[in-house]
Amino acid sequence: MTRKHTTALLRPLFRSFAAAPLAAAGLVASLLVLPQAAWSQPARPAVPMGAMPAPPAPPTPATPTVRVRGTVVYVDATRLIVKDRGGEVVSMARAADLPVSEVYPIRLADIKQGSYVGTAAMPQPDGTQRALEVLVFPAEARGTGEGHFPWDLEPRSTMTNATVADLAAAPASGRGGQQLRLAYKGGEKTVIVPRDVPVVTFRPATDALLTPGARVLVNAQERNGQPTAVRVLAGRNGFVPPM
């Protein structure tokens, strides 16, 4: 497989993602979408009397991030090759400082009042959200990507990154699970977490986790004209990052 061929495989993903509205960062400044760089305004020179200042140039748009979910085929110091969940093989360059995190399971009971969580979910007719997974952020990642926005795990799925304001036993439709009231700036959502939904957290890891067959979620961007992995979340011993 040539570099030209594998680059062509991923390029349609970038085109389709760029054509869709960009979601706000979620699971993801440290996890699934990279934070946008801060911009500073330089001091403007004095304008001579009677002169018309030129309009300011618009800011350069952020590079879209594409999430590639799949299985590691090959990895070295410069490349990461993944077979995505649709069966296509995607070859990506590696960012020089590529961070790797291990995603691992915890218990439903580890979700506490005051926990900061991210949950991919499906909207329900009654206005609640039914969780597909829940990530409990480590304390140092509290506040990451706060808000509620579309997500690409499943068609019509959403992501809510928020603080657990209240929790209680789930209603009969989610027997054995939990009902969470998630509060974020500007709003809140009620999320039903069935008892069989994966609940996870993450910790720093190394390339030792990226063995052939490892299940991964890769954040990728187009850089210097080629698909580039900018963050990797990986499971151990076949565990699938559920986000």
SEVEXKOL-273030 format. One record per atom (N, C-alpha, C, O, CB): x, y, z. Coordinates in steps of 0.1 Angstrom, whole numbers, plus 5000, padded with zeros to 4 digits. Glycine has a CB too. Layout:
N
XYZ ...
# end
This chain:
243
500949885000 500050005000 500950125000 501850145008 499050005012 500650214990 501450334989 500950444998 499750445002 501550384975 501850545002 501450655010 500350735003 499350785009 502650745013 500450744989 499450814981 498050754983 497050824985 499750824967 498050614983 496750544984 496150564998 494950594999 496950394981 496950545008 496350555022 495950695025 494950715032 497350505032 496650795020 496250935022 494950955016 494051025021 497351035017 494750905004 493450924997 492250865004 491150905003 493550864983 492550755012 491450685019 490950785030 489750785032 491950565026 491850855037 491350935048 490851075043 490051135050 492550965057 491351125031 490951255027 489451275026 488951385030 491551285014 488651175021 487151205021 486651225035 485651295037 486451085015 487251165045 486751185059 486951335063 486051385069 487551095069 488051385059 488351525062 487351615055 486851715060 489751565059 487051585042 486151665034 484751665040 484151765041 486151625020 484351545044 482951535050 482851595063 481851655066 482551385050 483851585071 483851655084 483851805083 483151875090 485051605093 484651855074 484751995072 483452055067 483152175070 485852035062 482651975059 481452025054 480352035065 479352105063 480951935043 480451955075 479451955086 479752065096 480952105097 479451815093 478752105104 479052205115 480052145125 479952025129 477752245122 481052225129 482052175139 481452175152 480852275157 483352255138 481552055159 481052055173 482052125182 483252135179 480951905178 481552175193 482552225203 483352115209 483051995207 481752295215 484452145215 485352045219 484751955230 484052015239 486652105225 484951825229 484251745239 484951615241 485551565232 482851715235 484951555253 485851455258 487251495255 488151415254 485551315252 487351625253 488251645243 489251745242 490151735233 487651645232 489251845249 490351925248 491551845251 492551845244 490352055257 491451755262 492551665265 492351535259 493151445260 492751655280 491151515253 490751375249 490451365234 491251305227 489551335256 489251415230 488851375217 488951485206 488951465194 487451335218 488951615211 489251725202 490251815208 490151855220 487851805198 491251865200 492251945206 491752085208 490852135201 493451955196 492252155219 491852295222 492252385211 493352365205 492252335235 491452485207 491852585197 492852685204 492752725215 490652665192 493952715196 494952805201 494352945204 493452985197 496152825192 494853015215 494353145218 495053245208 496153225204 494753185233 494253345205 494753445196 494853575203 494053615211 493753465183 495953655201 496153785207 496153885196 496653865185 497453785215 495654005199 495654115190 496854205191 497054255202 494354195191 497754215181 498854305183 498354455183 497254485178 499854285171 499154535189 498854685189 498854735175 499654705167 499854765198 497754825172 497654875159 498455005158 498455085167 496154895155 499155025147 499855155145 498855275143 497755245139 500855155133 499255395147 498455505145 498155525130 498955505122 499055635151 496855565128 496455595114 496455745111 495855815119 495055535111 497255785100 497255925097 495855985095 494955915090 498155955085 495656115100 494356175098 493956175084 494756205075 494456315104 492756135082 492156125068 492355995061 491755965051 492756235060 493255915067 493455785060 492455685065 492055695077 494955735063 492055595057 491055495060 491755365063 492455305055 490055475049 491655315076 492355185079 491855075071 490655065069 492255165094 492654975068 492254855061 491454775070 491754765082 493454785055 490454695066 489754605075 490654495080 491454455072 488454545067 490454455092 491254345098 491054215090 489954185086 490954325112 492154145089 492054015082 491253915091 491453915103 493453955079 490453835085 489653735094 490653635099 491653605093 488553665086 490353575112 491253475117 491253355109 490253315103 490853445132 492453285109 492553155102 491653055108 491753035121 494053115102 490752985101 489852885107 490652775113 491652735108 488852835097 490052715124 490752605130 490652485121 489652465113 490052565143 491752405121 491752275113 490752175119 490852145131 493152215112 489852125110 488852025116 489551905121 490551865116 487851985105 488951845132 489451725137 488551605134 487351625135 489651735153 489151505129 488351385125 488651275135 489851255139 488651335111 487651205140 487851095149 487850955142 486850925135 486751085161 488950885142 489050755136 489050645146 489950635154 490450745127 488050565146 487850455155 488250325148 487650295138 486450455161 489050245154 489450125148 490550045155 490550045168 489950145134 491349965148 492349875153 493649905147 493849935135 491949735149 494649905156 496049935151 496549825142 496449705145 497049955164 497049865131 497749775121 499249785123 499949675123 497249805107 499749905123 501149925124 501450065130 500750155128 501849915110 502550065138 502950195144 504450205144 505150105148 502350225157 505050315141 506450345144 506650485148 505650555151 507350305131 507850535148 508150675153 507450785144 507350895149 509550695154 507150745132 506650855123 505250825117 504550915111 507550875111 504750695118 503450665112 502550585122 503050515131 503750575100 501250595119 500250515126 499250475116 498650555109 499550595138 499150345115 498150285105 497050215113 497350125121 498950185095 495850245109 494650195116 493650145106 493450205096 494050305125 493050025109 491949975102 490650025108 490449985120 491949825101 489950115102 488850185108 487650085109 487649975103 488450305101 486550125116 485450035119 484650015106 483749925106 484550095130 484950085096 484250055083 485049965074 484649925063 484050185075 486249925079 487149825072 488249885063 488949805058 486249745064 488250015062 489350085054 490650095062 490550125075 488850215049 491750085056 493050105062 493450245060 493550295049 494150005057 493750315071 494050455071 495550475076 495850435088 493050535080 496350535068 497750565072 497850715076 497450805068 498750525061 498450745088 498550875093 499950905097 500650815102 497550905104 500451025094 501751065101 501451085115 500351105120 502251205094 502551095123 502351115138 502851255141 503951305136 503251015146 502051325149 502551455154 503751425163 503851325169 501351525162 504651525163 505951505170 505751475185 506451395191 506851625169 504751535191 504451515205 503151435208 502451465217 504351655212 502951345199 501651265200 501351215214 502151125219 501751155190 500351255221 499951205234 499151075233 498251065224 499251305242 499450975241 498750855242 498050835256 498750855266 499650735238 496750805256 496150785269 495450645269 494950595258 495050885271 495450575280 494750455282 493450475287 493250545298 495550355291 492450415280 491050425285 490750285292 490950185286 490050455273 490250295304 489950165311 488650175319 488250285323 491150135321 488050055321 486650055327 486750085342 487650045349 486049925325 485750145347 485450165362 484050125364 483350075355 485750315367 483550145376 482150095380 481150215379 481550335379 482150045394 479950175376 478850275376 478850345389 478550465390 477450205373 479150285400 479050345414 480150445416 480150525425 479250235424 481150445406 482250545407 481750685402 482550785404 483450505399 480650695396 480050825393 479450885406 478450825411 478950815381 479950995410 479451055423 478851195420 479151255410 480651065433 478051245430 477651385429 478951465429 479851455438 476751415441 479051565420 480151645419 481251595409 482151675405 480851655432 481051475404 481951425394 481851505381 480751555378 481751275391 482951525374 482851585361 482951475350 483951405350 484051695359 481951465342 481851355333 481551405318 481151515316 480651265337 481851315309 481451335295 480651205291 481051095294 482651355286 479451225285 478651115281 478151135267 477451235264 477551095291 478451035259 477751025245 476450965248 476250865255 478650935235 475351015242 474050975245 473050995233 473451065223 473451045257 471950935234 470850945223 469751025229 469250985240 470450805218 469251125222 468051205227 466851115227 466651035218 467851325218 466051135238 464751055239 463551145237 463651265239 464750985253 462451085234 461251165231 460751255243 460151355241 460051075228 461151205255 460651285267 461651395271 461551465281 460551195279 462651415262 463651525265 464851485273 465851555274 462951635272 464951355278 466151305284 467151255274 466851255262 465751195295 468251215279 469351155271 469551015276 469650995288 470651245270 469750915267 470050785271 471550755268 471950755257 469150675264 472350735279 473750725277 474150605269 473550495270 474450715291 475150625260 475850515253 477150475260 477650365259 476150555238 477650575267 478950555275 479050675284 478450775282 480150535266 479850655295 480150765304 481650765307 482150665311 479250755317 482250885305 483650895309 483750985321 483151095322 484450965297 484350935332 484551015344 485951075342 486951005342 484450935357 486051215341 487351275339 488151275352 487551285363 487051425335 489451255351 490351275363 490251425368 489851505360 491851245359 490551445380 490351575386 491151685378 490651795377 490851575401 492351655373 493051755366 492451795352 492851895346 494451705364 491551715348 490851745335 489451805337 488751825327 490751615326 489051835349 487751895352 487552025343 488452105342 487651925367 486352035337 486052155329 486352135315 486052225307 486852265334 486952025311 487352005297 486052005288 485051935290 488051875295 486052085277 485052085267 483652105273 482652035268 485151965259 483452185283 482152185289 481052225280 481152325272 482152285301 479852155280 478752195272 478052075267 478251955270 479152285261 477052105258 476251995251 476252025236 475952135232 474751995257 476551915228 476751945214 476651805206 476651705213 478052005211 476451815193 476351685185 477651605186 478751665189 476151715170 477551475185 478651385185 478551285174 477451265169 478751315199 479651215171 479651125159 479750975162 480150905153 480751165150 479450935174 479550795178 478450715170 478750615165 479350775193 477250765170 476150715163 475350825156 475450935160 475150625173 474550795146 473650895140 472850965151 472150885159 472850845129 472751095151 471951175160 472451175175 471851235184 470551125160 473651115177 474151105191 474651245195 474951335187 475251005193 474751265208 475151395214 476351365224 476551255228 474051465221 476951475228 477951465239 477651575249 477351695245 479451485233 477651535262 477451635272 478651625282 478851515288 476151615280 479451725284 480451735293 480051835304 479851945302 481851785287 479851775316 479251855327 479451795341 480051685342 477751875324 479051875351 479151825365 477951755369 476851795366 479451945374 478051645376 476951565381 476351645393 476951655404 477351425386 475251715390 474551795401 473751705411 473751735423 473651905395 473051615405 472351515413 472351385406 472551375394 470851565415 472151275414 472051145408 471051065417 470951085429 473351075407 470350975410 469350885417 469250765409 469850745398 467950965418 468450665414 468150545407 467450575394 466550665394 467350445416 467750505384 467150525371 465650485372 465350395380 467850455360 464750545364 463350495363 463250355358 464250295354 462550595355 462050305357 461850165353 462450135340 462950015337 460350135353 462550225330 463050205317 464550175317 465150115308 462750325308 465250215328 466650195330 466950125342 467950155349 467450325329 466150025346 466249955359 467649905362 468249845353 465249835359 468149935374 469449895377 470550005374 471749985378 469849765371 470150105367 471050205363 470950335371 470450325383 470850245348 471450445366 471350575373 470750685365 470850675352 472750615378 470150775371 469650895365 470551015370 470651035382 468150925368 471151085360 472151195363 471551325359 470951335348 473451165357 471651425367 471351565363 472651625361 473351655371 470351635373 472951665348 474251715345 474151865342 473351905334 474851645332 474851945350 474852095349 476052145342 477252105345 474652155363 475852235332 477052305325 476652445324 475452485325 477352235312 477552535320 477352675318 476252685307 476352645296 478552745314 475152755312 474052775302 472952675301 472052685293 474652805289 473052565309 472052465308 472252335316 473252325323 471852425294 471452245314 471552115321 470852005313 469952035305 471052115335 471151885315 470551765308 470351655319 471151635328 471351715296 469251585317 468951465325 469351345316 468851325305 467451455329 470251265321 470851145314 470551025322 470751005333 472351165312 469950925315 469650795320 470850705316 471150685304 468250735315 471450645326 472650555324 472150405327 472150375338 473850595332 471850325316 471550185319 472750115326 473850155324 471150115306 472450005333 473449945341 474549875332 475649845337 472849835350 474249845319 475149775311 475949865302 476749825294 474449675302 475849995304 476550095296 478050105301 478250115314 475850235297 479050115293 480450125298 480650255305 480350365300 481350105286 481350245316 481750365324 483250355324 483850255328 481050365338 483950465320 485450455319 486050585324 485450685327 485850435304 487350575326 488250695328 489450675320 489550575312 488550715343 490450765321 491650745313 492850795322 492750865332 491650835300 494050755317 495350785324 496450795313 496250735302 495750685335 497550865316 498650875306 499150735302 499250645311 499750965311 499550715290 500150585286 501250615276 501650725273 499050495279 501850505271 502950515261 502650435249 501650365248 504350475268 503650445239 503450365227 503450215229 502950135221 504650395217 503850165241 503750025244 502349975243 502149855242 504349995258 501350065245 499950015244 499550005230 498549935227 499050125251 500250055220 499850065206 500349945198 501049955189 500250195199 500049825203 500449705196 499449665185 498249705186 500549585206 499849595175 498849555165 497649485171 497849395179 499549465154 496449525167 495249465172 494649555183 493449525187 495549335177 495449645189 494849735200 493749815194 493849865183 495949825206 492749835202 491549915198 491850065202 492250085213 490249865204 491550155192 491950295195 490850385190 490050355181 493250325188 490950505195 490250625190 491350725187 491950775196 489150675200 491450765175 492550865171 491850995166 490950995158 493350805159 492351105172 492051235167 493051265156 494251255158 492151345178 492551305144 493451325133 493051465127 491951505127 493351215122 494151525121 493951655114 494751645101 495751575101 494351775123 494451735092 495251745080 496351845083 496051965085 494451775067 497651805082 498751895085 499751875074 500151765071 499351875099 500251985068 501251985057 500751895046 501551815040 502551935063 499451895044 498851815033 498651675035 498451595025 499751835021 498851625047 498651475049 497951455063 498051535072 500051405050 497151345063 496451315076 497551285087 498451215085 495551185074 497251345098 498251335109 497451305122 496551375126 498951475111 497951205129 497351165143 497851265153 499051285154 497751025147 496951325160 497351435170 497051385184 497451455194 496651565167 496251285186 495951225199 495451085197 494751055188 494951315207 495850995207 495450855206 494850815220 495550835230 496550755201 493650755220 493050685232 493050545228 492550505218 491650745235 493550455237 493750315234 493250235246 493350275258 495150285231 492750115243 492350015253 493449905254 494149885245 490949955250 493449845266 494449735268 493749605267 492549585271 495049755283 494449505261 493949365261 492549355254 491649285258 493849305275 492449435243 491149425235 490049515239 489049525233 490649285235 490249595250 489249685255 489049795244 489949855239 489549745269 487749825242 487449925231 487050055238 486050065245 486249875223 487750165235 487350295240 485950325235 485750325222 488350405235 484950345243 483550345239 483050485234 481950495230 482650305250 483950585234 483450725231 483250735216 482850845211 484450825236 
# end
